Amino acid sequence: MSLKKIHTRTVVLIALMLVVSLGRLVSYNFPYTLSNFTPIGAIALFGGAYFTDKWKAYLTVFCTLFLSDILINYLYTSKLILWYSGAIWVYLPFLLMVFIGTFIKKVSVGNVAFAALVAVLFHWLFTDLPFFYGAQYPHTLGGYALSLVAAIPFERNMLLGDLVFGAVLFGGFELAKSKYTILRTKNELAV
């Protein structure tokens, strides 16, 4: 396998992810109506499904979150914030989404939609655990339930974002594979 073939596929994968990652800024511009309508979950699922070396998928998601957090935090606070106390708890569910993406063996609308639903459900159940929401809700089962109900609009937006951006990523890459023979053969799919 030649370096040119690997390089072309890697460039296509990363270019698709970078273009789609700009969509995270959409939720900044519309914080109440489109909050959580971001491409990060779709990028995680896509990376898990397509990268042969899974560490590249995890690194891509981590770097996308990290760099976009710096920009978004600066837009909100006018301060350069490289890391915040709860970042690991925000990043962890997205890193698990990469793992969920590894189960997409055959790319289809149904498989990608199901993976997106599972990923969002995990994100919803994990990020609304009592130790994440501080004193906003009581640290009881009832408080957890209140937190889950309050999060429904945000998780709905996240699912919509995963589906829309997932369609762009998965659809775009499958289209590119069908159009460019350099991406088609199994031996050339290793990134």
N, C-alpha and C positions, 0 to 999 in steps of 0.2 A: 504494500500500500504506500503510495507516494505522499510526501508532505503536502503537495499542492492539493490533493484530494481532501485530506484531513483539514487543511487550512481553510478551504472553501466552505466546508460544512460548518466549521467552527465560526467562521465569519458570519455566515447566514444566521446561525442560531443566536449569536450574541447581538447582531444587528436587529433582529426581530425583538429580542428582549429589551434592548435599549430604547427602541422606538416606542414600544408599548409602555415601558416604565415611566415615560413622560406623562402618561395618563394619571399618575399618582397626584400630580399637581391639580387635577380637576377637582379633587375633593377639597383642596385648599381654597379654591376660588368659590366653591359652593358648600361651605361647611355644614349647613343644616340639611339641605336637600339631597346632597350627594355624598355625605360623609360615609367613608369606607368603600365607595365605588372606585376601587383601585385595581391595578393590574398585578399586584404582588402575588396574590394567590394563584393566578393564572400562570405567572412566570414560574412559580414553585412547581406546579403540576407539570408544566411543559418541560422544565429542566429534569424533573424526576423521570418523565417518560422518555426523553430523547438522549440525554447525556449518558454515554457508556460509563465514563468515570464519574460516579455520582458526586464525588467531592466537588466537582466543578459546578454542579447544580446547587449544592448547598452554599458554596462560596458566592455564586452569582446572586442568589436570593439575599444572603447576608449583606453583600456589598450594595445591592440595590436599596435595601432598607436603610443601611447606614448612611449612604450618600444622600438619599432623598430626605431622611430625617434631619440631616444637617441643614439642608436647604429649607425645608418646611419649618423647622424650629427657628431658623433665622428670620423667615418671613413673619412668623407669629411674634417673636420676642425682640428682634433686631440684635440678637446676641448669637455668637458662634458657640453652639452647644454640640460637642462631639459625642457625648454619651449622657444618658439620664438614668436615674435609679431604676426605673421599671423597664428599661429597654430589653433586657434578656427575656422578660415575660411576654413582651410583644413579639420578639423575634422567634421564640421557641415554637409557637403554633405554625408559623410560616415554614420553619425548617422541617416540621413534621409533614407539612403539605408536600414537600419534595418527596418524602418517603411514600406518601399516598400516591403521588404521581408515578412511582416505580411500578405500581400495579396496573397501569394502563399498558397492556401488552398489544392490543389492537386499537388503533385510534379510530374512534367513531363518535358521532354526536352523542349517542347514549352513554358510552363509556366515559367520555370527558365530562358530561353533565353529571353523571353519578359521582365521579371523583370530586368534582367541584362541590356537590352537595355534602358529601362526607367531610371534606376539608372544612367547609363553613360550619357544619355542625360541631366538629371538634373545636374549632376556633371559638365558637359561641359558648360551649360548655366550659372550656378551659379559661378563657379570659374573663369570664364573669364569676369566677370562684371568689369567695369572700375576702381572701387576702389581697386581691387586686383592686377592689373598689373602695378600700379604706373605710371611712365612717359614713359613707353615703347611704348604705343600707345596713341593717343589723347583721351581725355575723351568725346567722342562724339559717336553717333550711328555708324558712319563710323569706329572709332577706335575700338569699341566693335566688329564690323564685322571682322576687320582685326585680332583681337585677337582670335575670334572663328575659323577663317580659319587656323591661325598658330597652333591652338591647335588640329586640326584634327588628326595628327599622334599620339599624346599622348593619345587622347580619343579612337582611334582605338585600341591601345595597351591595354588600360584599359578594353575595351570590350572583347578583346581576353583573357586577364587575368581572367576576371570575368567568362567567359565561360569555360576556361580550369580548373581553380581552383574550379569553381562551380560544374563542372562534377565530380571532385575528391571528394568534400565534399558531395554533394547531392547523387551522385552515391554510394560513399563509405558508407554513412549512410543507404541508402535504402538497400544496399546489406547486411549490418550488421543486419538490422531489419529482413530481410528475413532469415538469417542464425541463429540468436540467439533469441530464443523465449522470453527471458527476455525483449527484446525491442519491442515486437510485439503488445501486447494488449493495447487498448486505455487507460485503467486505469494506465498503467505503463509509459505513454508518458509524464507525468507531470515532469518537471525538477525543 
